[in-house]
Amino acid sequence: MCPLFCVQDENTITKQYEVYLCTSTTPEFRGFHERLQTFLLWFIDAASFIDIDDNNWRFFVMYEKYTQDGSTMYAVVGYMTVYHYYAYPKNIRPRISQMLVLPPYQRRGLGEELLSNMYQHYINDNRVVDITAHGCCLSTVEDSSEKFQRLRDYLDAKNCLTLPSFQPALLHQGFTQSMAQEACSKFKLNKKQCRRVYEILRLRATEMSDEVAYRSYRLAVKQRLNVPYQKEQRDLEKLKRALKDKELLSLHSSQQRLECLEQDYKELEEQYQAVVRKLAFL
C-alpha cells in the first residue's frame, strides 16, 4: 500500500485517498478486477480486457477513504495497469498499459497522484531498467493517449527540474548523455522520454522574444524530428535507381518534406506549450 495522501476538491474540502498495489495472487482481487475492468469499455476508446492469469501484470488501484455512520469506507477512484517486460539479463522494464480515473474524480490532480505513486514504487527497484508507456490510454476522450502523454510530460518535467543537469544554463547547451543517465537513474525515464522532457524544459527556459535563442531551439528540435526523414531520403535514393521516370513523380519532393517537418514541429510545440503553462503554477 502506498502512503495516505490528501487532496482538496473543487469546494476546498480535503479528502483522503490511498493507492494499493495488487497482483493476480492478491486475495479476492480476481473477482474485483473482473467488475472493475468493465469501466474501461465505457470510458476508454479501443480498450481491451487483459489476461489476469499472466503474473507479469501489476494493478495500482486508488480509493477515496471516508467515514460514514462511524465506519471507514472506500470508494474506487480509478486504477492503472502495468506490465513487467523482461530486460536482459535479470531485469524488468515496466510498461504502463491503461490508466483510468472515473469521471466524478477527474480534474482534481488524482491522475498525477496515481502516476506519481506508481513511479515511487519502481524508482528504488534496482531491477527496473526504465519505465515506458507506449500507447497508454487515459480517461474518457478520443485522444486519450495524447492526454496521458501530457500528464506524463508534466510530471516528468516537474521531477527533472530538481536535477542538476536540467538547470536552465545547461539546457541551452544541448541534450547530453549525462541528462539521460541522471533522469534514468533518479526517475527511471527512458532516453526517448528524457529527450522530450529536455525539449519541454528548454522551451520553458527560452525567451520567446529572443529571436536568436528561439531559432536555436527550433533548429535543435527540427534536427531530431528530421532524423526519420534523413533515413527515408537514403532509402529513396536507392529506390530511384530502380524506378521509371513516371514512378518517380509520385515520390515526395524535398519541399514537401520540409512542409511536413514544419507541421510536425508546430504540433509538437503546441503540446510542449501546454505543459509549460502548467509548470508555471509550480
C-alpha positions as a Markdown table, in Angstrom:
| # | Residue | x | y | z |
|---|---|---|---|---|
| 1 | Met | 0.0 | 0.0 | 0.0 |
| 2 | Cys | 1.2 | 3.5 | -0.8 |
| 3 | Pro | 1.0 | 6.2 | 1.9 |
| 4 | Leu | -2.2 | 8.1 | 2.5 |
| 5 | Phe | -2.4 | 11.5 | 0.8 |
| 6 | Cys | -5.0 | 14.3 | 0.8 |
| 7 | Val | -6.4 | 16.4 | -2.0 |
| 8 | Gln | -8.8 | 19.3 | -1.9 |
| 9 | Asp | -11.8 | 19.1 | -4.2 |
| 10 | Glu | -13.5 | 22.0 | -6.1 |
| 11 | Asn | -15.2 | 23.1 | -2.9 |
| 12 | Thr | -11.9 | 23.2 | -1.0 |
| 13 | Ile | -13.0 | 20.2 | 1.1 |
| 14 | Thr | -10.0 | 18.0 | 2.0 |
| 15 | Lys | -10.5 | 14.3 | 1.1 |
| 16 | Gln | -8.2 | 11.3 | 1.7 |
| 17 | Tyr | -7.0 | 8.8 | -0.8 |
| 18 | Glu | -5.0 | 5.7 | -0.8 |
| 19 | Val | -3.3 | 3.6 | -3.6 |
| 20 | Tyr | -2.9 | -0.2 | -3.3 |
| 21 | Leu | -0.7 | -2.4 | -5.4 |
| 22 | Cys | -2.4 | -5.7 | -6.4 |
| 23 | Thr | -1.3 | -8.8 | -8.4 |
| 24 | Ser | -3.2 | -11.8 | -9.7 |
| 25 | Thr | -2.4 | -13.5 | -6.4 |
| 26 | Thr | -3.9 | -10.8 | -4.2 |
| 27 | Pro | -6.7 | -12.4 | -2.2 |
| 28 | Glu | -10.2 | -11.8 | -3.8 |
| 29 | Phe | -8.7 | -9.4 | -6.4 |
| 30 | Arg | -9.6 | -11.5 | -9.4 |
| 31 | Gly | -13.3 | -11.2 | -8.9 |
| 32 | Phe | -13.0 | -7.5 | -8.0 |
| 33 | His | -10.9 | -6.9 | -11.2 |
| 34 | Glu | -13.5 | -8.6 | -13.4 |
| 35 | Arg | -16.0 | -6.0 | -12.3 |
| 36 | Leu | -13.6 | -3.1 | -12.3 |
| 37 | Gln | -12.3 | -3.6 | -15.8 |
| 38 | Thr | -15.7 | -3.2 | -17.3 |
| 39 | Phe | -15.3 | 0.6 | -16.7 |
| 40 | Leu | -12.6 | 0.5 | -19.4 |
| 41 | Leu | -15.1 | -0.3 | -22.1 |
| 42 | Trp | -17.3 | 2.6 | -21.1 |
| 43 | Phe | -14.7 | 5.3 | -20.7 |
| 44 | Ile | -11.7 | 4.4 | -22.9 |
| 45 | Asp | -11.9 | 4.0 | -26.7 |
| 46 | Ala | -10.5 | 0.8 | -28.1 |
| 47 | Ala | -9.9 | -0.5 | -24.6 |
| 48 | Ser | -9.5 | -4.3 | -24.1 |
| 49 | Phe | -9.5 | -6.7 | -21.2 |
| 50 | Ile | -6.2 | -8.3 | -20.0 |
| 51 | Asp | -5.2 | -11.8 | -19.1 |
| 52 | Ile | -5.0 | -11.6 | -15.4 |
| 53 | Asp | -3.5 | -15.2 | -15.3 |
| 54 | Asp | -0.3 | -13.6 | -16.6 |
| 55 | Asn | 1.7 | -12.9 | -13.4 |
| 56 | Asn | 3.6 | -10.1 | -15.0 |
| 57 | Trp | 0.6 | -7.7 | -14.6 |
| 58 | Arg | 0.6 | -5.2 | -11.7 |
| 59 | Phe | -2.5 | -3.1 | -10.7 |
| 60 | Phe | -2.4 | 0.2 | -8.9 |
| 61 | Val | -5.9 | 0.9 | -7.5 |
| 62 | Met | -6.8 | 4.2 | -6.0 |
| 63 | Tyr | -9.5 | 4.6 | -3.4 |
| 64 | Glu | -11.2 | 7.5 | -1.6 |
| 65 | Lys | -11.2 | 6.9 | 2.1 |
| 66 | Tyr | -14.1 | 8.4 | 4.0 |
| 67 | Thr | -16.2 | 7.8 | 7.1 |
| 68 | Gln | -19.9 | 7.1 | 7.0 |
| 69 | Asp | -22.0 | 6.4 | 10.1 |
| 70 | Gly | -18.9 | 5.9 | 12.1 |
| 71 | Ser | -17.5 | 3.3 | 9.7 |
| 72 | Thr | -14.5 | 3.6 | 7.4 |
| 73 | Met | -15.5 | 3.3 | 3.7 |
| 74 | Tyr | -13.6 | 3.1 | 0.5 |
| 75 | Ala | -14.8 | 4.2 | -2.9 |
| 76 | Val | -13.0 | 3.3 | -6.2 |
| 77 | Val | -11.4 | 6.4 | -7.8 |
| 78 | Gly | -9.5 | 4.7 | -10.7 |
| 79 | Tyr | -6.7 | 2.3 | -11.4 |
| 80 | Met | -3.6 | 1.7 | -13.6 |
| 81 | Thr | -2.3 | -1.5 | -15.2 |
| 82 | Val | 1.4 | -2.0 | -15.6 |
| 83 | Tyr | 3.1 | -5.0 | -17.4 |
| 84 | His | 6.6 | -6.2 | -16.4 |
| 85 | Tyr | 8.5 | -6.8 | -19.6 |
| 86 | Tyr | 11.7 | -8.8 | -19.4 |
| 87 | Ala | 15.1 | -7.0 | -19.8 |
| 88 | Tyr | 18.4 | -8.7 | -20.1 |
| 89 | Pro | 19.9 | -10.3 | -18.0 |
| 90 | Lys | 17.6 | -10.4 | -14.9 |
| 91 | Asn | 15.9 | -7.0 | -15.1 |
| 92 | Ile | 12.4 | -5.7 | -15.9 |
| 93 | Arg | 11.0 | -2.9 | -17.9 |
| 94 | Pro | 7.6 | -1.9 | -16.6 |
| 95 | Arg | 5.2 | -0.6 | -19.3 |
| 96 | Ile | 2.0 | 1.4 | -18.4 |
| 97 | Ser | -0.8 | -0.1 | -20.3 |
| 98 | Gln | -4.0 | 1.6 | -19.3 |
| 99 | Met | -5.0 | 4.3 | -16.8 |
| 100 | Leu | -8.5 | 5.3 | -15.7 |
| 101 | Val | -9.8 | 7.9 | -13.4 |
| 102 | Leu | -13.6 | 7.8 | -13.1 |
| 103 | Pro | -15.5 | 10.9 | -14.2 |
| 104 | Pro | -16.6 | 12.1 | -10.7 |
| 105 | Tyr | -12.9 | 12.3 | -9.6 |
| 106 | Gln | -11.4 | 13.9 | -12.7 |
| 107 | Arg | -9.8 | 17.4 | -12.8 |
| 108 | Arg | -8.6 | 17.1 | -9.2 |
| 109 | Gly | -5.0 | 16.1 | -9.8 |
| 110 | Leu | -5.7 | 12.5 | -8.9 |
| 111 | Gly | -4.3 | 11.2 | -12.2 |
| 112 | Glu | -1.0 | 12.8 | -11.4 |
| 113 | Glu | -1.0 | 11.3 | -7.9 |
| 114 | Leu | -1.7 | 7.9 | -9.2 |
| 115 | Leu | 1.1 | 8.1 | -11.8 |
| 116 | Ser | 3.4 | 9.6 | -9.1 |
| 117 | Asn | 2.7 | 6.7 | -6.7 |
| 118 | Met | 3.5 | 4.2 | -9.4 |
| 119 | Tyr | 6.8 | 6.0 | -10.1 |
| 120 | Gln | 7.7 | 5.9 | -6.4 |
| 121 | His | 7.1 | 2.1 | -6.3 |
| 122 | Tyr | 9.6 | 1.5 | -9.1 |
| 123 | Ile | 12.2 | 4.2 | -8.6 |
| 124 | Asn | 14.2 | 2.4 | -5.9 |
| 125 | Asp | 13.9 | -1.1 | -7.5 |
| 126 | Asn | 17.3 | -1.9 | -8.9 |
| 127 | Arg | 15.8 | -4.5 | -11.3 |
| 128 | Val | 13.9 | -1.7 | -13.2 |
| 129 | Val | 15.8 | -0.5 | -16.3 |
| 130 | Asp | 13.3 | 2.2 | -17.2 |
| 131 | Ile | 9.5 | 2.8 | -17.3 |
| 132 | Thr | 7.7 | 3.0 | -20.7 |
| 133 | Ala | 4.2 | 3.9 | -21.6 |
| 134 | His | 3.9 | 3.3 | -25.4 |
| 135 | Gly | 0.3 | 3.7 | -26.5 |
| 136 | Cys | -1.1 | 4.1 | -23.0 |
| 137 | Cys | -4.8 | 5.2 | -22.8 |
| 138 | Leu | -6.2 | 7.5 | -20.2 |
| 139 | Ser | -9.7 | 8.6 | -19.1 |
| 140 | Thr | -12.6 | 9.2 | -21.4 |
| 141 | Val | -11.6 | 11.1 | -24.5 |
| 142 | Glu | -10.8 | 10.1 | -28.1 |
| 143 | Asp | -7.3 | 11.5 | -27.9 |
| 144 | Ser | -6.7 | 9.5 | -24.6 |
| 145 | Ser | -3.1 | 8.6 | -25.4 |
| 146 | Glu | -2.3 | 12.3 | -26.0 |
| 147 | Lys | -3.9 | 13.2 | -22.7 |
| 148 | Phe | -1.8 | 10.7 | -20.9 |
| 149 | Gln | 1.3 | 11.9 | -22.7 |
| 150 | Arg | 0.6 | 15.4 | -21.5 |
| 151 | Leu | 0.1 | 14.2 | -17.9 |
| 152 | Arg | 3.4 | 12.2 | -18.1 |
| 153 | Asp | 5.3 | 15.1 | -19.7 |
| 154 | Tyr | 4.2 | 17.4 | -16.8 |
| 155 | Leu | 5.1 | 15.0 | -14.0 |
| 156 | Asp | 8.5 | 14.0 | -15.6 |
| 157 | Ala | 9.3 | 17.7 | -16.3 |
| 158 | Lys | 8.4 | 18.7 | -12.8 |
| 159 | Asn | 10.7 | 15.9 | -11.4 |
| 160 | Cys | 13.6 | 16.7 | -13.7 |
| 161 | Leu | 13.5 | 20.4 | -12.7 |
| 162 | Thr | 15.1 | 19.2 | -9.5 |
| 163 | Leu | 18.1 | 17.6 | -11.3 |
| 164 | Pro | 21.4 | 19.5 | -11.7 |
| 165 | Ser | 21.8 | 18.6 | -15.3 |
| 166 | Phe | 18.4 | 20.1 | -16.2 |
| 167 | Gln | 19.1 | 23.6 | -14.9 |
| 168 | Pro | 18.5 | 26.4 | -17.4 |
| 169 | Ala | 22.1 | 27.3 | -18.0 |
| 170 | Leu | 22.8 | 23.7 | -19.2 |
| 171 | Leu | 19.6 | 23.3 | -21.2 |
| 172 | His | 20.8 | 25.8 | -23.8 |
| 173 | Gln | 24.0 | 23.9 | -24.4 |
| 174 | Gly | 22.1 | 21.0 | -25.9 |
| 175 | Phe | 20.9 | 17.5 | -24.9 |
| 176 | Thr | 23.7 | 15.4 | -23.3 |
| 177 | Gln | 24.2 | 11.8 | -22.3 |
| 178 | Ser | 24.6 | 12.9 | -18.7 |
| 179 | Met | 21.0 | 14.2 | -18.8 |
| 180 | Ala | 19.7 | 10.8 | -20.0 |
| 181 | Gln | 21.8 | 9.0 | -17.4 |
| 182 | Glu | 20.7 | 11.2 | -14.5 |
| 183 | Ala | 17.0 | 11.1 | -15.4 |
| 184 | Cys | 17.1 | 7.3 | -15.8 |
| 185 | Ser | 19.0 | 6.9 | -12.5 |
| 186 | Lys | 16.7 | 9.1 | -10.5 |
| 187 | Phe | 13.3 | 8.7 | -12.1 |
| 188 | Lys | 13.7 | 5.6 | -14.5 |
| 189 | Leu | 13.0 | 7.7 | -17.6 |
| 190 | Asn | 13.9 | 6.1 | -20.9 |
| 191 | Lys | 16.0 | 8.1 | -23.3 |
| 192 | Lys | 13.2 | 9.0 | -25.6 |
| 193 | Gln | 11.1 | 10.4 | -22.8 |
| 194 | Cys | 14.1 | 12.1 | -21.4 |
| 195 | Arg | 14.8 | 13.9 | -24.7 |
| 196 | Arg | 11.1 | 15.0 | -24.8 |
| 197 | Val | 11.4 | 16.4 | -21.2 |
| 198 | Tyr | 14.6 | 18.2 | -22.2 |
| 199 | Glu | 12.9 | 19.9 | -25.1 |
| 200 | Ile | 10.0 | 21.0 | -22.8 |
| 201 | Leu | 12.2 | 22.5 | -20.2 |
| 202 | Arg | 14.4 | 24.2 | -22.7 |
| 203 | Leu | 11.4 | 25.8 | -24.3 |
| 204 | Arg | 10.4 | 26.9 | -20.8 |
| 205 | Ala | 13.8 | 28.5 | -20.3 |
| 206 | Thr | 13.8 | 30.1 | -23.8 |
| 207 | Glu | 12.8 | 33.8 | -24.0 |
| 208 | Met | 10.4 | 33.8 | -26.9 |
| 209 | Ser | 11.1 | 37.4 | -27.7 |
| 210 | Asp | 14.8 | 36.5 | -28.2 |
| 211 | Glu | 14.9 | 35.6 | -31.9 |
| 212 | Val | 18.4 | 34.0 | -31.7 |
| 213 | Ala | 17.6 | 31.8 | -28.7 |
| 214 | Tyr | 14.2 | 30.8 | -30.1 |
| 215 | Arg | 15.6 | 30.0 | -33.6 |
| 216 | Ser | 18.3 | 27.9 | -32.0 |
| 217 | Tyr | 15.6 | 26.0 | -30.1 |
| 218 | Arg | 13.5 | 25.4 | -33.2 |
| 219 | Leu | 16.5 | 24.1 | -35.1 |
| 220 | Ala | 17.5 | 21.7 | -32.4 |
| 221 | Val | 14.0 | 20.2 | -32.2 |
| 222 | Lys | 13.7 | 20.0 | -36.0 |
| 223 | Gln | 17.1 | 18.3 | -36.3 |
| 224 | Arg | 15.7 | 15.5 | -34.1 |
| 225 | Leu | 12.4 | 15.4 | -36.0 |
| 226 | Asn | 14.3 | 15.2 | -39.3 |
| 227 | Val | 16.2 | 12.0 | -38.4 |
| 228 | Pro | 13.5 | 9.7 | -39.9 |
| 229 | Tyr | 13.3 | 11.9 | -43.0 |
| 230 | Gln | 17.0 | 11.6 | -43.5 |
| 231 | Lys | 16.8 | 7.8 | -43.3 |
| 232 | Glu | 13.8 | 8.0 | -45.8 |
| 233 | Gln | 15.9 | 10.1 | -48.1 |
| 234 | Arg | 18.7 | 7.5 | -48.2 |
| 235 | Asp | 16.1 | 4.8 | -48.9 |
| 236 | Leu | 14.6 | 6.9 | -51.7 |
| 237 | Glu | 18.0 | 7.4 | -53.3 |
| 238 | Lys | 18.3 | 3.6 | -53.6 |
| 239 | Leu | 14.7 | 3.3 | -54.8 |
| 240 | Lys | 15.2 | 5.9 | -57.5 |
| 241 | Arg | 17.7 | 3.7 | -59.3 |
| 242 | Ala | 15.1 | 1.0 | -59.7 |
| 243 | Leu | 12.1 | 3.2 | -60.7 |
| 244 | Lys | 11.0 | 4.6 | -64.0 |
| 245 | Asp | 10.6 | 8.4 | -64.6 |
| 246 | Lys | 6.8 | 8.2 | -64.3 |
| 247 | Glu | 7.0 | 6.4 | -60.9 |
| 248 | Leu | 9.5 | 9.0 | -59.6 |
| 249 | Leu | 6.8 | 11.7 | -59.9 |
| 250 | Ser | 4.8 | 10.1 | -57.1 |
| 251 | Leu | 7.7 | 10.4 | -54.6 |
| 252 | His | 7.7 | 13.3 | -52.2 |
| 253 | Ser | 9.9 | 16.3 | -53.1 |
| 254 | Ser | 12.3 | 18.0 | -50.7 |
| 255 | Gln | 9.8 | 20.9 | -50.4 |
| 256 | Gln | 7.0 | 18.6 | -49.3 |
| 257 | Arg | 9.3 | 17.0 | -46.7 |
| 258 | Leu | 10.2 | 20.5 | -45.4 |
| 259 | Glu | 6.5 | 21.4 | -45.1 |
| 260 | Cys | 5.8 | 18.2 | -43.2 |
| 261 | Leu | 8.7 | 18.9 | -40.9 |
| 262 | Glu | 7.4 | 22.4 | -40.2 |
| 263 | Gln | 3.9 | 21.0 | -39.5 |
| 264 | Asp | 5.3 | 18.3 | -37.2 |
| 265 | Tyr | 7.2 | 21.0 | -35.3 |
| 266 | Lys | 4.2 | 23.3 | -34.8 |
| 267 | Glu | 2.1 | 20.4 | -33.5 |
| 268 | Leu | 4.9 | 19.4 | -31.1 |
| 269 | Glu | 5.4 | 22.9 | -29.8 |
| 270 | Glu | 1.7 | 23.2 | -29.1 |
| 271 | Gln | 1.9 | 20.1 | -26.9 |
| 272 | Tyr | 5.0 | 21.4 | -25.2 |
| 273 | Gln | 3.4 | 24.9 | -24.5 |
| 274 | Ala | 0.5 | 23.2 | -22.8 |
| 275 | Val | 3.0 | 21.6 | -20.3 |
| 276 | Val | 5.0 | 24.8 | -19.9 |
| 277 | Arg | 1.8 | 26.7 | -19.0 |
| 278 | Lys | 1.0 | 24.1 | -16.3 |
| 279 | Leu | 4.6 | 24.2 | -15.0 |
| 280 | Ala | 4.2 | 28.0 | -14.5 |
| 281 | Phe | 2.0 | 27.3 | -11.5 |
| 282 | Leu | 4.7 | 25.5 | -9.6 |
